[in-house]
Amino acid sequence: MSLSRRRVLRQGAAVAALVVVGQSAAAASATEMSSVEGELLEAMRRLRGSPGGPPAVVVAFGKRAQVVGVADVLRRRPPRATDHTRVASVAKAFSGATALALVAGRRLSLEDTIGARVTGLPAAWSAVTLSQLLGHTSGIPDFSKSGRFQKALFASLQNPPPHRTLLSYIDDPRPHFTPGSRYEYSNSDNIIIALMCEAATGNRYEDVLRRRVLDPLGLSETSLPNGSAMPAPFLHGYGVSATEPPEDVSTLVAAGWSWASGGIVSTPADTVRFIRGYVRGDTTNSAAHRAQFQFRPGSSEPPGPGVNSAGLAVFRYDTRYGTVFGHTGNTAGYTQFAAATGDGRRAVAVTASAQITPTVNERLFPQLQDVFELAVGAALA
């Protein structure tokens, strides 16, 4: 592995990471709102043109999109909302949608425990509920932060282990706190959610996801692969720095290394379609949807725009343009944000073709957050 590729993986851990809008909290005038999209485009250009900036930024509102940069730095093709990308931790909203669809169908309950549904996992997790997993209040350690996981990843980038094995990299399985008592983001939660979906149905998680979420919402360009290949056409993802040329890392790591916590491949247009249906509750029933939209302090990774709060597989972002609910994500080569109004009529998906977070490219992260917030404003306008 080249030194630059190792740098990309170490910074991003190569694995993981939405939006209901009510009436605008800021009573912006029609004139102010109409100027937001112009500000958004300028912010996208600044981000892309900054040293170490992403080669492309795509902001999709459905069929319409604002784009800057190139989808491939070698061929110089312009990016499109129909290009496939790695959605990273926005995949957690998909696993949330799958579990909540099973709750609506009475195949699962929010109060079901790990011990009652999945065999062979640590006894210390037995009493943790599906609701706690969805809300990142389980306390279960994050497998992707383990040194043993990092070592295994670097040794076998293209050959991920069986999905359940991801949890075996946790060195000490004891929860970090009493489950349900506080918030702590963990990629392990969504691996277990997928295992519970499999146990409840007797089918592979990928098949349950397709039947319960992708097909009903018409997401024909969305999939959960196990390998690293990307469907054509795709937006190339890059490792970037202020001093080196961008390095294509689009297919550097197999998606199975993050599976249900971050492995989904989609397009900005399909992501907008998903987020519309997910936020308005199309994949579940009214009781589960109400439970989902109960919030506590907690940030997505990377943080979304404004003040962040955590629900069940959904985050609330209180921005200067209004309150939105959604999810962010980051992985090697990509950073994502997806959002929709409460009724699903307004939606936005933001993709940057580089990993930009408070710990990876910290200097540029405020610019990306500005793009996120302006994208919300443009969606509301």
Summary of the structure (lengths in Angstrom):
residues: 381
radius of gyration: 19.2
end to end distance: 45.9
largest distance: 59.2
contacts: 1479
relative contact order: 0.23
helix: 38%
strand: 15%
